[in-house]
Amino acid sequence: MAMKATRITFVGISLVWAGLAFFSLLTYVKDNPIRFSYEFQHNLRTLFPQGWAFFTKSPRDETIQLYRWENNQLTLVDGQRQATFANLMGFRRASRAMSVEYAYLLYNVAADNWARCENDPESFIRTHKLTNVRVENNTPRPFLAGTYYLIQKGIVPWAWASQADHITLPCSILKLTVVCKR
């Protein structure tokens, strides 16, 4: 008898969540045959402020990767990719904390500090004097300290994926020195 009540409770809760997700989707989709009152849409958007966008991210968004200059070459800073064995396939939260931390550090950095690069970033860094932007890291448990190069670039289109190693996309580069007071 207890098992039957547990199943009914599980199915009921699942249906409520599925209904909320469905209504949330309908309120954020502009062109659909179902129209809700303004008050209902407002209440649902208050309950789910991020809406359906929480589940979707454009695969064409530019990415920012963190590099260090070591042994006369750019080296990708470990821990940025979530789906690696080092990050326990995404269960270890250090990589997420690191990306939030450098987003926090970049918040007050002016856009004109980024240098536009049309060729290979490593050769660009060797031949150009980049402005060194100094920021203070006040996070409770800082991951980042020292000098980094942040490279913001687009994603290689899917049709060119087999040639990704031979394609150099335009990018923007920022030289960032992070100082920790703790």
C-alpha positions, 0 to 999 in steps of 0.5 A: 500500500505504501508503495502505491502511494509513493508511485502516485505521489511521484507521478503527481509531482512529475506531472506538476513539474512537466506542466510548469515547464510546458507553460513556461515554454509557451509563455516565452515562445512568441508565435504559438496558438495558445494565448495566456492572460498577461497576469498569468504570463507575468506570474509565470515569468516571476516564478521562472525569470530565466525562462526557457533560455536557461536550457539553451545557449547558442552554440555560436557564442564566442568563448573566452579561454584562459592562457598563461605564457610558459616556456615561450608559448601559450599554455591553456590553463588547466581546469576550464573544461568541465567534461574531463576526467580531471573535473570528474566529468563535470561533477567537480565544481572548480572549473565552474568557480574559475569561470565565474571568478574570471567573469567577476574580474572582467566586470570592470575591465574596459572593452578598449583594453582588448586587442583585436588579432586577425592571425595566430594569437601566440605570434600576435602576443610575441610581436605586440605590446599588450596593455597589462590590465591589473585587477584585484581578486577579492573572492573568498577562495581565489583560483586565479593569481598571476598574469594571464592572457584571455582569448575571446574567439568564435567557434569554428563552424561545423562544416569546417570541423575537420579542418579546425586545426588549420583554421585561425579565426579572428580573436580578441586578446586581453593581458590580465594580471590578477593580484590576490590580497589574501 
